[in-house]
């Protein structure tokens, strides 16, 4: 049996010579098992050296979608008209409705139709099932927020990257193992948003800022990263022990957990909180009031999301992701890629910054956005 490096060179040489090579032919030519060939091909594809096609591999190239009539022009060039665009999201409740609405606006503006399906958090098999259903429905482009971590996620993304239609990831990036996976993506700079919140609180004179997140939030990791990076960049005192987790507001044990968070903050001299998300921030205000802690007199709060922050009492200063615009941009990317048949489409990774909306929960009544 040839060594792995020798097999890889022979595979690449065969692809260069013939353009496309069947996996069954590689088994015969290399004299190895199908399992070995699949493992070699997976490694080469993950490194961006070959591209999977049905039954085999080819040199990396962009699969050309069928040419549709072009008309409207978006930020990324002429957009395909009257296209059927499929969208798979992990939820149709929290966070995602404005994203879906933004995508619908863009697709409808191009005379097309958006067909949406809901998957489940952290369920690669369900993601794949819903994507397959949309392709069978006739979707000509896809907007997808797939699982990117845990068992099955890498294989799911490999499969998504091999689909013969344009795909745009929404609020997702391929994991490091698939750094060269040529998928477009539209995302929010959540880590930067956390940093903006920390900086706002520092300008108000706060130098110990606790981060409060829910245990099952998919955005929490990015917020923790941004919070830590901002604390270090601004040379703030040690924030050891100030990254706190709580159950969702209203769930079992929430009142006791929120009481503990408020007590911890008081013991450590913390008078500023960055909270994900609005519901939990409102719960902390409610629990604090019952304990004699008033916002903003005794404690200031910035929430992350701004779904219902303005309805809080007091209204919450918030970091607001641009969800509707994110959906619009993701759809325009997919429609522009669908219309571009030149094979010169570069991979787009678009990242939107959230805004900071200042309200009374920080003791500053000014209505302004930064």
C-alpha positions as CSV (number, residue, x, y, z in Angstrom):
1,X,0.0,0.0,0.0
2,X,1.4,3.4,-0.9
3,X,2.0,5.9,1.9
4,X,-0.6,8.6,2.6
5,X,1.5,11.4,1.1
6,X,2.1,9.4,-2.1
7,X,-1.6,8.5,-2.4
8,X,-2.5,12.2,-2.0
9,X,-0.1,13.2,-4.8
10,X,-1.5,10.5,-7.1
11,X,-5.0,11.5,-6.4
12,X,-4.2,15.2,-7.2
13,X,-2.4,14.2,-10.3
14,X,-5.3,12.2,-11.5
15,X,-7.7,15.0,-10.9
16,X,-5.4,17.5,-12.7
17,X,-5.2,15.1,-15.7
18,X,-8.8,14.1,-16.0
19,X,-10.7,16.9,-14.4
20,X,-13.0,14.5,-12.5
21,X,-12.2,11.2,-11.0
22,X,-14.6,8.6,-9.7
23,X,-13.9,7.2,-6.2
24,X,-14.4,3.7,-7.4
25,X,-11.6,4.3,-10.0
26,X,-9.3,5.6,-7.2
27,X,-9.8,2.4,-5.2
28,X,-8.7,0.3,-8.2
29,X,-5.8,2.5,-9.2
30,X,-4.3,2.9,-5.7
31,X,-4.9,-0.6,-4.6
32,X,-6.5,0.4,-1.3
33,X,-9.9,0.0,0.3
34,X,-12.8,2.3,-0.3
35,X,-12.5,3.5,3.4
36,X,-9.0,4.6,2.8
37,X,-9.9,6.5,-0.4
38,X,-12.8,8.2,1.3
39,X,-10.5,9.3,4.2
40,X,-7.9,10.6,1.8
41,X,-10.5,12.5,-0.3
42,X,-12.1,14.0,2.9
43,X,-8.7,15.3,4.0
44,X,-7.9,16.8,0.6
45,X,-11.4,18.4,0.4
46,X,-11.1,19.9,3.9
47,X,-7.8,21.4,2.8
48,X,-9.5,23.0,-0.2
49,X,-7.4,21.0,-2.7
50,X,-10.3,19.1,-4.3
51,X,-14.0,19.4,-4.5
52,X,-16.5,16.7,-4.0
53,X,-18.9,15.9,-6.8
54,X,-21.5,13.2,-7.2
55,X,-19.6,9.9,-7.1
56,X,-16.1,11.4,-7.2
57,X,-13.9,14.5,-6.9
58,X,-12.8,17.4,-9.2
59,X,-10.6,20.4,-9.0
60,X,-12.1,23.2,-6.9
61,X,-14.5,25.2,-8.9
62,X,-17.8,26.9,-8.5
63,X,-20.8,24.9,-9.5
64,X,-22.8,27.0,-12.0
65,X,-26.5,27.4,-11.2
66,X,-29.0,27.6,-14.1
67,X,-29.1,31.1,-15.5
68,X,-32.1,33.0,-14.4
69,X,-33.4,36.3,-15.7
70,X,-31.5,39.2,-14.1
71,X,-33.2,42.4,-13.1
72,X,-32.9,44.0,-9.7
73,X,-29.4,45.1,-8.6
74,X,-28.4,44.8,-5.0
75,X,-25.3,45.6,-3.0
76,X,-23.5,42.6,-4.5
77,X,-24.5,43.0,-8.2
78,X,-27.5,41.9,-10.4
79,X,-29.9,39.6,-8.6
80,X,-31.6,36.6,-9.9
81,X,-35.3,37.2,-10.4
82,X,-38.3,35.0,-9.6
83,X,-36.1,32.6,-7.7
84,X,-37.3,30.1,-5.2
85,X,-35.0,30.5,-2.1
86,X,-35.1,28.0,0.8
87,X,-34.2,29.0,4.3
88,X,-33.5,26.7,7.3
89,X,-33.3,28.3,10.8
90,X,-33.1,26.6,14.2
91,X,-36.1,28.5,15.6
92,X,-39.0,30.6,14.5
93,X,-39.4,32.3,17.8
94,X,-36.6,34.0,19.7
95,X,-34.1,36.1,17.6
96,X,-35.0,34.6,14.2
97,X,-38.3,36.3,13.1
98,X,-36.7,39.6,12.1
99,X,-33.9,37.7,10.2
100,X,-36.6,35.8,8.3
101,X,-38.6,38.9,7.6
102,X,-35.5,40.6,6.2
103,X,-34.8,37.7,3.9
104,X,-38.4,37.6,2.8
105,X,-38.3,41.4,1.9
106,X,-35.2,40.9,-0.3
107,X,-36.5,37.8,-2.1
108,X,-40.0,39.3,-2.7
109,X,-38.4,42.5,-4.0
110,X,-36.7,40.4,-6.7
111,X,-40.0,38.8,-7.6
112,X,-39.1,35.5,-5.9
113,X,-40.5,33.4,-3.1
114,X,-38.9,32.5,0.2
115,X,-39.7,29.1,1.6
116,X,-38.8,28.7,5.3
117,X,-38.4,25.5,7.4
118,X,-37.5,25.2,11.1
119,X,-34.9,22.8,12.3
120,X,-33.7,22.3,15.9
121,X,-30.7,23.5,17.9
122,X,-27.7,21.2,17.7
123,X,-29.3,18.6,15.4
124,X,-27.3,18.0,12.3
125,X,-29.6,15.2,11.1
126,X,-32.6,17.5,11.2
127,X,-30.7,20.3,9.5
128,X,-29.9,17.9,6.7
129,X,-33.5,16.6,6.4
130,X,-34.9,20.1,6.1
131,X,-32.3,21.2,3.5
132,X,-33.0,18.0,1.5
133,X,-36.7,18.7,1.6
134,X,-36.2,22.3,0.3
135,X,-34.0,21.0,-2.6
136,X,-36.7,18.5,-3.5
137,X,-39.2,21.3,-3.4
138,X,-37.1,23.0,-6.1
139,X,-35.1,25.6,-4.1
140,X,-32.5,27.3,-6.3
141,X,-30.6,28.9,-3.5
142,X,-30.3,28.3,0.3
143,X,-30.0,30.4,3.4
144,X,-29.0,28.1,6.3
145,X,-28.1,28.4,10.0
146,X,-26.8,24.9,10.5
147,X,-25.3,23.2,13.6
148,X,-21.5,24.0,13.5
149,X,-20.4,22.2,16.7
150,X,-20.6,18.7,18.2
151,X,-21.1,15.3,16.7
152,X,-22.0,15.3,13.0
153,X,-21.5,19.1,12.4
154,X,-18.4,18.8,10.3
155,X,-19.8,16.2,8.1
156,X,-23.0,18.2,7.7
157,X,-21.0,21.2,6.6
158,X,-19.0,19.2,4.1
159,X,-22.2,18.0,2.6
160,X,-23.6,21.6,2.5
161,X,-20.5,22.7,0.7
162,X,-21.0,20.1,-2.0
163,X,-24.6,21.1,-2.9
164,X,-25.1,22.2,-6.5
165,X,-26.9,25.4,-5.5
166,X,-25.7,28.7,-3.9
167,X,-25.7,28.5,-0.1
168,X,-25.3,31.4,2.3
169,X,-24.6,30.6,6.0
170,X,-26.6,32.9,8.3
171,X,-25.1,33.7,11.8
172,X,-22.7,30.8,11.2
173,X,-19.1,30.3,10.1
174,X,-17.5,27.0,9.2
175,X,-15.4,25.5,12.1
176,X,-11.6,25.7,11.9
177,X,-11.4,22.2,10.5
178,X,-13.1,23.5,7.4
179,X,-11.3,26.8,7.0
180,X,-11.3,26.6,3.2
181,X,-14.9,25.6,2.8
182,X,-16.1,28.0,0.1
183,X,-19.4,29.1,1.6
184,X,-20.7,32.6,1.7
185,X,-21.8,33.8,5.2
186,X,-23.6,36.8,6.7
187,X,-23.0,37.2,10.4
188,X,-23.3,39.5,13.4
189,X,-20.1,40.6,15.2
190,X,-21.4,39.5,18.6
191,X,-18.0,39.6,20.3
192,X,-17.5,43.1,19.1
193,X,-21.0,44.0,20.4
194,X,-20.0,42.8,23.9
195,X,-16.9,45.0,23.6
196,X,-19.0,48.0,22.7
197,X,-21.2,47.5,25.8
198,X,-18.1,47.3,28.0
199,X,-16.7,50.5,26.5
200,X,-20.0,52.3,27.0
201,X,-20.0,51.3,30.7
202,X,-16.4,52.3,31.2
203,X,-17.2,55.8,29.8
204,X,-19.8,56.1,32.5
205,X,-17.2,55.4,35.1
206,X,-17.6,51.6,35.7
207,X,-14.5,49.4,35.9
208,X,-16.0,46.1,37.2
209,X,-18.6,44.8,34.7
210,X,-20.1,41.4,35.2
211,X,-21.3,39.4,32.3
212,X,-24.6,37.4,32.8
213,X,-25.6,34.8,30.2
214,X,-28.2,32.1,29.9
215,X,-26.8,28.6,30.0
216,X,-28.2,27.5,26.6
217,X,-27.6,30.6,24.6
218,X,-25.8,30.0,21.3
219,X,-24.5,33.6,21.3
220,X,-23.0,33.3,24.8
221,X,-19.6,32.1,23.7
222,X,-19.0,35.0,21.4
223,X,-20.2,37.5,24.1
224,X,-17.8,35.9,26.6
225,X,-14.9,36.3,24.2
226,X,-15.7,39.9,23.4
227,X,-16.2,40.7,27.1
228,X,-12.9,39.2,28.1
229,X,-11.0,40.9,25.2
230,X,-12.5,44.3,26.0
231,X,-11.6,43.9,29.7
232,X,-8.0,43.1,28.7
233,X,-7.7,45.8,26.1
234,X,-8.9,48.5,28.5
235,X,-6.6,47.3,31.3
236,X,-9.5,46.9,33.7
237,X,-9.0,45.2,37.1
238,X,-9.3,41.4,37.2
239,X,-12.7,40.2,36.3
240,X,-12.1,36.7,37.6
241,X,-15.4,35.2,38.7
242,X,-17.5,37.9,37.0
243,X,-18.7,35.7,34.1
244,X,-22.0,34.4,35.5
245,X,-24.6,32.0,34.1
246,X,-28.3,31.9,35.0
247,X,-31.4,29.9,33.9
248,X,-33.9,31.6,31.6
249,X,-36.2,34.2,33.2
250,X,-39.3,32.4,34.4
251,X,-37.9,28.9,34.3
252,X,-37.5,26.7,37.4
253,X,-35.3,28.2,40.0
254,X,-34.8,31.5,38.2
255,X,-35.6,33.7,41.3
256,X,-33.0,32.0,43.5
257,X,-30.3,32.1,40.8
258,X,-30.9,35.8,40.1
259,X,-30.8,36.6,43.8
260,X,-27.4,34.8,43.9
261,X,-26.1,36.8,41.0
262,X,-27.1,40.1,42.5
263,X,-25.6,39.1,45.9
264,X,-22.3,38.1,44.2
265,X,-22.2,41.4,42.4
266,X,-22.8,43.4,45.6
267,X,-20.1,41.4,47.5
268,X,-17.5,42.0,44.7
269,X,-18.3,45.7,44.3
270,X,-20.0,45.3,40.9
271,X,-22.4,48.1,39.8
272,X,-22.6,47.3,36.1
273,X,-24.0,44.3,34.3
274,X,-24.0,43.2,30.7
275,X,-26.8,40.7,30.3
276,X,-27.9,38.3,27.6
277,X,-30.7,38.7,26.9
278,X,-33.6,41.2,27.4
279,X,-35.8,38.7,29.3
280,X,-33.0,38.0,31.8
281,X,-32.2,41.7,32.2
282,X,-35.8,42.4,33.0
283,X,-35.8,39.5,35.5
284,X,-32.8,40.9,37.2
285,X,-34.4,44.3,37.5
286,X,-37.6,42.7,38.9
287,X,-35.6,40.6,41.4
288,X,-33.4,43.5,42.4
289,X,-36.4,45.7,43.1
290,X,-37.7,43.1,45.5
291,X,-34.3,43.1,47.2
292,X,-34.1,46.9,47.5
293,X,-31.7,47.3,44.5
294,X,-32.8,50.0,42.1
295,X,-31.8,50.4,38.5
296,X,-30.0,52.7,37.7
297,X,-29.5,54.1,41.3
298,X,-27.7,51.1,42.7
299,X,-27.0,49.1,39.5
300,X,-26.7,49.8,35.8
301,X,-27.6,47.3,33.1
302,X,-26.9,46.9,29.4
303,X,-28.8,44.1,27.6
304,X,-27.8,42.3,24.5
305,X,-30.5,41.9,21.8
306,X,-33.0,44.7,22.3
307,X,-36.1,42.5,21.4
308,X,-38.2,44.2,24.2
309,X,-35.6,46.4,25.9
310,X,-37.6,49.6,25.4
311,X,-40.6,48.1,27.3
312,X,-38.6,47.4,30.4
313,X,-39.0,49.6,33.6
314,X,-36.7,51.4,33.4
315,X,-36.1,51.1,29.6
316,X,-32.9,49.2,28.9
317,X,-29.7,50.4,27.3
318,X,-29.1,47.7,24.7
319,X,-26.7,46.3,22.2
320,X,-28.9,45.7,19.1
321,X,-27.9,43.3,16.4
322,X,-29.2,44.3,13.0
323,X,-31.3,41.2,12.4
324,X,-33.6,42.4,9.7
325,X,-30.7,43.8,7.7
326,X,-28.8,40.6,8.2
327,X,-31.6,38.6,6.6
328,X,-31.8,41.1,3.7
329,X,-28.0,40.9,3.1
330,X,-28.0,37.1,3.3
331,X,-30.8,36.9,0.7
332,X,-29.2,39.4,-1.6
333,X,-25.9,37.5,-1.5
334,X,-27.7,34.3,-2.5
335,X,-29.7,36.0,-5.3
336,X,-26.5,37.7,-6.6
337,X,-24.6,34.5,-6.6
338,X,-27.4,32.7,-8.4
339,X,-27.4,35.4,-11.1
340,X,-23.6,35.3,-11.5
341,X,-22.6,32.6,-14.0
342,X,-19.1,33.9,-14.7
343,X,-17.3,31.5,-12.3
344,X,-15.6,34.6,-10.8
345,X,-17.8,34.9,-7.7
346,X,-15.5,35.4,-4.7
347,X,-16.5,33.9,-1.3
348,X,-18.2,36.7,0.7
349,X,-18.0,36.8,4.5
350,X,-20.1,39.8,5.6
351,X,-20.1,40.8,9.2
352,X,-22.5,43.4,10.6
353,X,-21.7,45.5,13.7
354,X,-24.5,45.8,16.3
355,X,-25.5,49.3,17.6
356,X,-25.6,50.5,21.2
357,X,-28.9,52.2,22.0
358,X,-28.7,54.3,25.2
359,X,-31.7,54.4,27.5
360,X,-32.4,55.0,31.2
361,X,-31.0,51.7,32.7
362,X,-27.5,53.2,32.6
363,X,-28.6,56.5,34.2
364,X,-28.4,58.4,31.0
365,X,-31.8,59.4,29.6
366,X,-30.4,60.5,26.2
367,X,-31.9,58.7,23.2
368,X,-29.0,58.1,20.9
369,X,-27.4,55.3,18.9
370,X,-23.7,54.7,18.5
